[in-house]
Amino acid sequence: MNLDFSPEDRAFFARVQDRLSSALPEDIAAAIRSNLPPSKEEMLRWQDVLAAENWLAAGWPAEHGGPGLTPTQRYLFEQAYGALYAPPPVQFGITMVGPILYTYGSDEQKQRFLPPIRENRTWWCQGYSEPGAGSDLASLRTTAVLDGDSYVVNGQKTWTTWAQWADWMFCLVKTDLTVKPQAGISFLLIDMKTPGITVRPIRTLDGDTEINEVFLDNVRVPVENRIGGEGQGWTYAKVLLEHERFIMSGAARSRRDLTALQALDQGAFSARIEALDTELLALEYLELRLLSAMNAGGNPGPRTSALKIRGTEITQAISKLRLDMARDWGGEKPEVLQNAESNWLNLRKLTIWGGSNEIQRNVMAKVVLGI
């Protein structure tokens, strides 16, 4: 594994670091430092800045309107970004459905959907999980029955993040109930303004309503909004989840947060900080190993599960450290210790979403270790 970065890559990192830090509005940075969830307005305002630099779609190839970064440049971009107190971009369009569209979509679908995603003009949500079908997505029960040039969709999705703000939803549906579960799933793009869609908020432990139930009652979706062939949705879903898990390590943000907490520690939490520092260093080296494989032409594939497992567990451990330090703090709390309890509660979700960590360990055991 080559850990050296070229002079050109180091110059790229410095340029991105300087531009991002100078462009980040202070009011948004202050909210993130204080562990407050960003509002829709804050996220859109910041994403407009990224889109203006063509950095919103940082991972997209040039032929689809992205900056065409090398794997190393993409990694360095994420390192520079994660060190800032900036809202993570809304990933559902950029990192999830976008790559599916430019890889498997028709030319017409690419022309229709990619520019608004890249330019921060559409907000997407993910219609995967259902009651009784979370990590076991193959058991989903939402159906799509062909009727002329449209599908009629009926069912329910749940835990749908930011569905209340979304313009579009990419959705897994059953189009064939006569074959094995995975073979009967298709991938549809659904306009959230379509009649028959009801969005109901779910209030979480921290008091927020970022997740929702979505009910689909005889929702008509044009056949032209199906990605690829009928019954191919499971293949696309697996590819999409690899993209999702690769970004879930959050190592750069964890390093930012742990460094800030270390600067406040007066000795009572030194042992925990040192242990977390060691775990985080191992995660950073795992990222670099996968980056090295990608630079050699490989695909990280199921090994992204390891990033997801360790990254989310470390993020949760840092949030618990923040909470304990906030409870131990006397007097007025510094920004990075504010709202520590709501932050800790909110981050309980990390080891469940994107495929629970228990499922990810099964994936690693079967596919990577061969047991």
PECORSUL-V556705 format. One record per pair of residues at least 12 apart in sequence whose C-alpha atoms are under 7 Angstrom apart, sorted by sequence separation. I is the first residue (numbers start at 1). J is the second residue. D is the distance in Angstrom with one decimal. If there is no record, write none. Layout:
# PECORSUL-V556705
{{I J D} {I J D}}
This chain:
# PECORSUL-V556705
{{54 66 6.6} {142 154 5.7} {143 155 6.4} {173 185 5.5} {174 186 6.3} {200 212 5.5} {201 213 6.3} {54 67 6.3} {142 155 4.1} {172 185 6.4} {173 186 5.4} {199 212 6.5} {200 213 5.1} {28 42 6.5} {141 155 6.7} {142 156 6.3} {172 186 5.8} {173 187 6.6} {199 213 5.8} {200 214 6.4} {326 340 6.7} {59 74 6.3} {172 187 5.0} {199 214 4.6} {322 337 6.2} {58 74 6.8} {98 114 6.6} {171 187 5.8} {172 188 6.5} {198 214 5.7} {199 215 6.5} {171 188 5.2} {197 214 6.9} {198 215 5.1} {323 340 5.0} {170 188 5.8} {171 189 6.2} {197 215 5.7} {198 216 6.7} {322 340 6.2} {323 341 5.8} {170 189 4.6} {197 216 4.9} {169 189 5.9} {170 190 6.2} {196 216 5.7} {197 217 6.4} {168 189 6.9} {169 190 5.2} {196 217 4.8} {323 344 6.9} {168 190 5.6} {169 191 6.6} {196 218 6.0} {197 219 6.8} {94 117 6.4} {168 191 4.7} {169 192 6.6} {196 219 5.2} {93 117 5.9} {94 118 6.9} {167 191 6.3} {168 192 5.1} {195 219 6.3} {319 343 7.0} {320 344 6.2} {167 192 5.4} {194 219 6.7} {319 344 5.2} {130 156 6.2} {166 192 6.8} {130 157 4.5} {131 158 6.5} {283 310 6.9} {129 157 5.7} {130 158 5.1} {128 157 6.6} {129 158 5.6} {144 173 6.0} {251 280 6.9} {93 123 6.8} {127 157 5.9} {129 159 6.7} {143 173 5.3} {144 174 5.9} {145 175 6.2} {93 124 5.3} {142 173 5.3} {143 174 4.6} {144 175 5.2} {190 221 6.3} {316 347 6.2} {92 124 5.5} {142 174 6.0} {143 175 6.1} {251 283 6.9} {316 348 6.9} {92 125 5.7} {127 160 6.5} {141 174 6.6} {251 284 6.4} {92 126 6.5} {126 160 6.2} {125 160 6.7} {164 199 6.4} {125 161 6.4} {163 199 7.0} {189 225 5.2} {57 94 5.9} {125 162 6.5} {188 225 5.8} {189 226 6.3} {64 102 6.8} {125 163 5.6} {188 226 4.5} {312 350 5.6} {313 351 6.8} {187 226 5.8} {188 227 6.2} {312 351 5.8} {187 227 5.6} {125 166 5.9} {47 89 6.7} {124 166 5.1} {127 169 6.1} {139 181 6.6} {123 166 4.8} {124 167 6.0} {125 168 6.4} {126 169 5.6} {127 170 5.7} {128 171 6.0} {138 181 5.5} {43 87 6.5} {123 167 5.2} {124 168 4.8} {125 169 4.7} {126 170 5.4} {127 171 4.3} {128 172 5.7} {138 182 5.4} {186 230 5.4} {122 167 6.0} {123 168 6.5} {124 169 5.4} {125 170 6.6} {126 171 6.4} {127 172 6.4} {186 231 4.8} {185 231 4.8} {186 232 5.6} {187 233 4.5} {184 231 4.8} {185 232 6.5} {186 233 4.0} {162 210 5.3} {183 231 5.4} {185 233 5.1} {309 357 5.5} {38 87 6.7} {161 210 5.5} {162 211 5.9} {163 212 6.3} {185 234 5.9} {161 211 4.2} {160 211 5.1} {161 212 6.3} {33 85 6.0} {159 211 5.1} {160 212 4.9} {182 234 5.8} {32 85 5.5} {159 212 5.3} {160 213 6.3} {32 86 6.4} {158 212 6.0} {159 213 6.2} {32 87 6.9} {158 213 4.3} {305 360 5.4} {29 85 5.0} {157 213 5.8} {158 214 6.1} {175 231 6.8} {29 86 5.7} {157 214 5.0} {28 86 6.9} {156 214 5.7} {157 215 6.5} {246 304 5.2} {249 307 5.0} {156 215 4.6} {242 301 6.5} {245 304 5.8} {248 307 7.0} {249 308 5.2} {305 364 6.8} {155 215 6.2} {156 216 6.0} {245 305 6.4} {248 308 5.3} {251 311 6.4} {258 318 6.7} {16 77 6.7} {57 118 5.6} {155 216 5.2} {172 233 6.6} {246 307 6.6} {250 311 5.9} {254 315 6.0} {56 118 6.4} {154 216 5.0} {155 217 6.8} {242 304 6.4} {246 308 6.9} {249 311 3.9} {302 364 6.9} {13 76 5.8} {17 80 5.2} {21 84 7.0} {153 216 6.4} {154 217 5.0} {245 308 5.4} {248 311 6.6} {249 312 6.3} {9 73 6.5} {13 77 6.5} {16 80 6.8} {153 217 6.8} {154 218 5.4} {248 312 7.0} {153 218 5.4} {154 219 6.7} {152 218 5.3} {153 219 5.0} {13 80 6.9} {51 118 6.7} {152 219 5.4} {153 220 6.3} {51 119 5.4} {152 220 4.7} {51 120 6.5} {151 220 5.6} {152 221 6.5} {150 220 6.0} {151 221 5.1} {150 221 5.3} {151 222 6.2} {48 120 6.3} {150 222 4.2} {151 223 6.3} {47 120 6.5} {97 170 7.0} {149 222 6.1} {150 223 5.0} {149 223 5.7} {245 354 6.7} {244 354 6.9} {241 354 6.8} {105 227 5.5} {104 227 6.8} {105 228 6.2} {104 228 6.1} {100 236 6.7} {206 342 4.8} {206 345 5.6} {100 240 6.8} {205 345 6.2} {206 346 5.8} {205 346 7.0} {96 240 5.5} {96 243 6.4} {95 243 6.6} {96 244 6.4} {95 244 6.9} {83 252 5.9} {82 252 4.7} {83 253 5.8} {82 253 4.6} {79 252 5.4} {83 256 5.4} {72 291 6.9} {71 291 6.8} {135 355 5.0} {135 356 6.3} {71 294 6.8} {71 295 6.4} {1 289 6.4} {2 292 6.8} {1 292 6.0} {34 335 4.7} {35 336 6.8} {33 335 5.9} {34 336 5.3} {33 336 5.3} {34 337 6.9} {35 338 6.5} {36 339 6.9} {34 338 5.2} {35 339 5.8} {34 339 6.5} {35 340 6.8} {35 343 6.2}}
